[in-house]
């Protein structure tokens, strides 16, 4: 077996990372839709021929975890029927995809006739057909009412672009030019990754590169096993609540059971039977939730590859359940709901195992898609997921406050809101307000990050707004004894402000028509706090009040801190108030 020295190992690792970064830059610079070029709702990864993930980008967890089973499903579907120049496309959760709006491209990389790598790019398309623009249909009772399912199919075969297949896909999608532009961007990204990998193989040879990759996977395996071995053997569990969707389902619970033996960890998920609503999660997507919960606990340094999970076994529960859905369960909302609740359940189980390592939850996604006909461009149809609308607060840790506007949990800081001016240029809308929300931060000795307020008015046309997600009924979960006294400002909500100034407030998903002169307002929750909020230093609370993050009433109720009308700390009144507990 070929061995590799540390210098060569570092060079190969750097070359792999460069290949992935160039793929990401290609998507950013060539993507057509705002979801790609502004929000960066895409992820890239490199796989070997096994296929195992050898490098993931610093991208979106809801994509990355599901790529592992999806790559295996796609490779298994074709078997030996893969040739140089092939490019496969896929989104179907029945083949371990996440949800059908996330479309994935797979390009095999051959060197001297041998399949050595796959370059893989997954991105959120702005539309996938179906009855509701942008693919989120809250009225869907089965997957066939959500959009176009794409099982593994070759879009390029031996280097030849299959125009018939590509035309079939694009004909079923709204805003065709955007979808075609983003598909071409994915193709370009996979090609850029391939060129980097071929140069690496030409320089060092297949045997040396394979040896380096084997060592990188072994490094990740050793790091994870070393961490797990430090945790006391035992069985631990955590339960998280999925809030009532308003469809007669009530609150639902997801429980994660974690069993640790030596340097091995087994995770079993208990979830209720699947429901006739778009919050079911198929197995591939649920894997993302489990792995994110594990990594929130592990907090390991790179390398990040499939070696991390050699010590892990996962049981998603029986088929036909919420986290192991079976056809024809509707699922479009699954990458946020219930994925984030599943992540919280796993995180809470690990909090029982090692409370010193845990962090508070990040705000759950509570966002909107918009669609309509642009009067500026001959009533050309537009549709987009306004990813700025799901930017929530990050959770606090034992040592630091949560970051503002860095969530949601499912994207874990990788998603961008983009420039407001560019959104207004791209679509016939006026954004009246985009900013942080006072008192949305989860209270704690270390407070959570602030959520966001986004207020949109359509210009000269009626606009469809589709709300999805959760976090509108329960505040984001804290950790280490955190609690909230002032709860309502910490919740997400959807507001339809009518032309007469009256407002209709929704705490559940909804499908709205917003007329000119009206506004749709989406408010996102903040991140959870860590520790007892009444032990937070009063001067820090007063500083948060001066910064507009906490109101004077929030300081009093959540933190037991009194701030006068000049926004100065009243130390005497604060001591008296804190003594009442």
Secondary structure, 3 states (H helix, E strand, C coil): CCCCCHHHHHHHHHHHHHHHHHHHHHHHHHCCCHHHHCCCCEEEEEEECCCCEEEECCCCHHHHHHHHHHHHHHHHHHCCCCCCCCEEEECCHHHCCCCCCEEEEEEEEEECCEEEEEEEEEEECCCCCCCCHHHCCCCCCCHHHCCCCCCCEEEEECCEECHHHHHHHHHCCCCHHHHHHHHHHHHHHHHHHHHHHHHHHHHHCHHHHHHHHHHHHHHHHHHHHHHHHCCCCEEEEEEEEECCCCCCCCCEEEEEEEEEECCEEEEEEEECECCCCCCCCCHHHHHHHHHHHHHHHHCCCCCCCHHHHCCEEEECCCCCECCECCCCCCCCCCCCCCHHHHHHHHHHHHHHHCHHHCCCCCCCCEEEEEEEEEHHHCCEEEEEEEHHHHCCCCCCCCCCCCCCCCCCCCCCCCCCCCCHHHHHHHCCEEEEEEEECCCCCCCCCECCCCCEEEEEEECCCCEEEEEEECCCCCCCCCECCCCCCCCHHHCCEEEEECCCCCEEEECCCCEEEECCCCEEEEECCCCCCECCHHHCCHHHHHHHHHCCCCCHHHHHHHHCCCECCCCCECHHHHHHHHCCC
